[in-house]
């Protein structure tokens, strides 16, 4: 994903800025760059641990 500079953002119309913002949102975990996969893995681990504790408590 390309990073926009402040100058590029300033040169855009509000609609172009909104489109650029919307395009930057990752909506599917499969699209997360590999360098951040460890963050997803850690969050999954935490959720599984929380769910296991909740099952044990009930």
Helices and strands as residue ranges (DSSP letters): H 6-11, H 14-24, G 29-31, G 34-36, H 37-57
